[in-house]
Amino acid sequence: MRLDRRDYEAVLSFLEEAHAVEEPAPFTPHLLDRLASVAHCELATFFEFAPGTNLITVYVPCSNEEPEWRGVDDGWWTCTRTVELRRWKARSTGPVALADVFPRRLRVEPDFNLNYGEHGVADEIHVSLDRDRRWTAELGVFRERDFGERERLILQLLQPHLAALYRAATLRRRLGAASDAARLLTRREREVMTHVSNGLTNAEIARVLVIEPSTVRKHLEHVFEKLGVGSRTAAVAKLRTQGSHTAQPSFRDARAGEEIVSRAVTATRRTRIRAPVAAAPGASPDSATLARVRPTAS
């Protein structure tokens, strides 16, 4: 099967709207509604997990779902359905469908598939968005009927673009936190911290700024008090973007950080869309309004 012109137009329209999002989370409920429409399904949800845990730190539902995450019992994470799906996801780099793991007779068994028992969801497709920490951030789409080959192709096509949207949102969050901290400081305090972040000693900073070392120490005392830290290292860490294995922009130039985000967005827009390898076909789409569904962390 090949996607037709209308499919590509729907994908491009979705991505154009997605690139306009400037919120800390990469997706809004309205945008997830758009994705559900493109994928011909009832629900689309974004989850972000604390690495190595079942703790959901970010939850963005579409408009058909409950706006707040209410949690699940421990049995959900240890049931056969979740454990086997996690194993399958650990071996995969692309989107994973529930239908790839279990036959339909099990997926429509309420005691086996709690999502079906509670919400009528018989099939799901999960897409990992963080290439460095796989399955700590994922987007899931959910449907009453089995997903077809068209929907699988669309999610394969979208995966690199969805991952780029997630990276851009992560950078926005980090830049926002750094900017908030930097705004607490005076211009001179920011100058001092710029040199501290570059490894200069108090005496070296004093020579560069043509001030006394005691004045540098006084500026640092004010910085520590404002940021609620007790050392130069902690102050720098608070003012820098944190928690990434990649190169990170300094708080010194918020505009440069914004340009990084802009370049990342522009690069994904220019990426040539390629049709992915076909997957197993499924049933035709169906529509319904469902309640919240349960996630599956890795």
PyMOL commands that set and color helices and strands:
alter all, ss='L'
color gray80, all
select helices_A, chain A and resi 5-19+29-38+74-78+80-90+98-101+104-107+114-119+149-182+187-197+202-209+213-227+232-239+254-270
alter helices_A, ss='H'
color red, helices_A
select strands_A, chain A and resi 43-49+56-60+96-97+123-128+137-143
alter strands_A, ss='S'
color yellow, strands_A
deselect
rebuild
show_as cartoon
